[in-house]
Amino acid sequence: MESPKRNKTLFIDKEALATLSMLKEGIFSPVNKLMNAKEAKEVDETSSYKGSYFPFSLILAPSGKRNENVLKSAQKGDILQLVVDDTLKGELVVDDIFPISRQKRIEKIFSTSDMHHPGVIDTLQRLGHYAVSGSFKISFDSTQEVLQKIQAAKKEINAQKVTGMMISARPLHRAHERMIRSALEDNDLVVLFLLKPYREDTFNYQMRYQAVKYYINNYQPKNRVLVVPFENTYIFAGYNSIVLDSIAAKNFGCDTLTIGENHSGIGLYYDQYGINYYHDKFKEADTKVHVVSEYVYCNVCRTLVSTKTCPHGSHHHIKYKAGFMQGLLSAGVLPPAVLVRKEISAIYLSRLFPDRFKELREKYANFFPSDGLIEDMTDEKFYLEIMNLHQTSSLT
């Protein structure tokens, strides 16, 4: 491909490309285009677009001096090439170019400009001083592929009721499983939108995808639970993430969005916001959200229970805190089976610590019983055998 001319090129990142893709495919409907200065100002002031709730303006404002110089000199009607990692990914016909307040945009998205907030610094680094609007075309197939997969899954079983769940699966734990099963009782199809962030940690997307697929293939009716990638770009990072999630789920073809009462967008950093704050927002956005009460393990009931139905105090409850389970796995420790299914833990650990038991695996016959057949001992199976020994009952 011919090298793009620098004075007609905008250098954007994959996150911006994914956001443009969702915009083009109608995932943010009724917003279906980049907003010009007038539209952006109106939406930021009113949180409304064409009579529907939308939390903030959708604009393209790439960072960098090179991009800033291009936007300052561009004229209406100019064609700007969109380049990601030195690869031409599309083009945009300029309609409007306007300055933005980076500070106000950050506060609009996150309701704070506190630099200790995990999303504020990252967003500031990728946010420029000028925005551009106009028609565009891009090369990015992921969004269209997800739309097609959901439509095919609905058609296969003639699904009349479909719910979506945004899930990170870091790790996939028992409370997730209970929510999925509960959702299946009221819906024909459950779509698991597996979050695909642009700043991965050790729990990478492929690892998490394998864990979720294993669970679906072995413990759920395969044609009623579908896992698809969800491009978790920066616009979903703020306190309005739940509303944007519900808008996205609706436009992907879901009738409702199912969330937990302890969803990260409700609490944590934004302690002043509870679920009641969002009910009116869902109505204004014309979306339906089903809120599931928090699940915990009760050491008196000795099972997974809802905090709204368990008669025992919170001191008897083990909460499904992702950070704690991540800490155990990162340290190479199998989480208790009441928290994470042992087969799921084995998937994570075998990928976090590849070839950890190479020498032991070669001698595994001395440690574990077998049915006499010769078979390969993988790291994943090694973890499972260890767990089975932990669960072996004493004869005394």
Order of alpha helices (4+ residues) and beta strands (2+ residues): beta-alpha-alpha-beta-beta-beta-alpha-beta-beta-beta-alpha-alpha-beta-beta-alpha-beta-alpha-beta-alpha-beta-alpha-beta-alpha-beta-beta-beta-beta-alpha-alpha-alpha-alpha
